[in-house]
Amino acid sequence: MRLQISELTTTRQWCAATGFTQDQFDKLLELFSQSYYELYGQTVAERHSDIEVTPTLSSEKELLFFTVFSLKAGLTYDLLGFVSGMDASNAKRNQQLGLQVLEKALSQADCLPRRAFKDAQDFAEYLQNETTVIIDGLEQ
């Protein structure tokens, strides 16, 4: 069994699989595709035209879907590969590739939070206009 974007027919399914509505996904896809081209100078299809094996993910849309699905589902690479029709090592490589492109896209759209601070004062200044701060420390 392989995940198929075409099987997502309702808003509920889109949100369950990706965390986005289809319209939100399509808007993100525009940024994602642009960032992919900026990073690699080619589209996914153009890059794959040079290889002899049939790729599992053959477009920017499939790569973005795979990436956000992997984040939403939280599966191990073995299981992610299984449901996506690839082995675990390819699942990890594809996720890393997708995350790299997604980070660039979100950064260019100014949608990423700042992740590094010089010190506590720098952090306090960054949050000075915020009334509520939520910290997820579950894994800690």
C-alpha positions in Angstrom: 0.0 0.0 0.0 1.3 3.4 -0.9 0.0 6.8 0.3 -1.9 8.6 -2.4 -2.7 12.3 -2.3 -5.7 11.7 -4.6 -7.3 9.7 -1.8 -7.6 12.8 0.4 -11.1 13.9 -0.6 -12.3 15.8 2.5 -11.0 18.7 4.6 -11.0 16.3 7.6 -8.7 13.8 5.7 -6.4 16.6 4.6 -6.1 17.9 8.1 -5.7 14.5 9.6 -2.9 13.5 7.2 -1.0 16.8 6.9 -2.3 19.3 9.5 -3.4 21.6 6.6 -6.5 22.1 4.5 -6.0 21.5 0.8 -6.0 25.2 0.1 -3.3 25.8 2.8 -1.3 22.9 1.4 -1.5 24.3 -2.1 -0.3 27.7 -0.9 2.6 26.1 0.9 3.3 24.0 -2.2 4.0 27.2 -4.2 6.6 28.3 -1.7 8.0 24.8 -1.3 8.4 24.4 -5.1 10.1 27.7 -5.4 12.5 26.9 -2.6 13.2 23.5 -4.1 14.2 25.1 -7.4 16.4 27.7 -5.6 18.2 25.0 -3.7 18.7 22.6 -6.6 18.4 24.6 -9.8 15.9 22.0 -11.2 12.5 20.7 -10.4 12.1 17.2 -8.9 11.1 15.8 -12.3 14.2 17.3 -13.9 16.5 15.9 -11.3 14.9 12.5 -11.6 15.2 12.4 -15.4 18.9 11.7 -15.0 18.5 8.6 -12.9 17.6 5.1 -14.1 15.5 4.0 -11.1 11.8 5.0 -10.8 11.6 7.4 -7.8 9.0 6.9 -5.1 8.4 10.7 -4.9 8.2 12.2 -8.4 7.1 15.8 -7.7 7.4 18.7 -5.3 3.8 18.0 -4.3 4.6 14.4 -3.3 7.7 15.4 -1.5 5.9 18.1 0.5 3.0 15.7 1.3 5.5 13.0 2.4 7.3 15.5 4.6 4.3 17.0 6.4 2.7 13.5 6.7 5.9 12.2 8.3 5.8 15.1 10.8 2.1 14.7 11.5 2.2 10.9 11.9 5.3 10.6 14.0 6.1 7.1 12.6 9.5 5.4 12.8 11.4 5.4 9.5 10.7 1.7 9.0 6.9 2.2 9.3 7.0 5.5 7.4 8.8 3.7 4.6 6.4 0.9 4.7 3.3 3.1 4.3 5.1 5.2 1.6 6.4 2.4 -0.5 10.1 2.8 0.2 12.7 1.4 2.6 13.5 3.0 5.9 16.8 4.6 4.7 15.0 6.3 1.7 12.2 7.4 4.0 14.8 9.1 6.2 16.7 10.7 3.2 13.4 11.9 1.7 12.3 13.4 5.0 15.6 15.2 5.5 15.4 16.6 1.9 11.8 17.7 2.4 12.6 19.3 5.8 15.5 21.2 4.2 13.3 22.6 1.5 10.4 23.3 3.9 12.7 25.2 6.3 13.9 27.3 3.4 10.3 28.0 2.2 9.1 28.9 5.7 12.1 31.0 6.4 11.6 33.0 3.2 7.9 33.5 4.1 9.1 34.7 7.5 7.1 32.0 9.3 9.8 30.3 11.3 10.4 31.2 15.0 13.8 32.2 16.1 15.6 29.2 17.5 18.9 30.5 18.8 19.6 33.2 21.4 22.9 34.7 22.7 21.7 34.6 26.3 18.6 34.8 28.6 18.4 38.6 28.1 18.2 38.1 24.3 15.5 35.6 24.7 13.5 37.9 27.1 13.8 40.8 24.5 12.5 38.5 21.8 9.4 37.6 23.8 8.8 41.0 25.4 5.6 41.6 23.5 4.1 38.1 24.0 1.5 37.6 26.7 1.6 33.8 26.6 4.5 31.4 26.0 3.9 27.7 25.7 6.9 25.4 26.1 6.7 21.8 25.0 9.2 20.0 27.3 7.7 16.5 27.0 10.8 14.8 25.7 13.0 16.5 28.3 
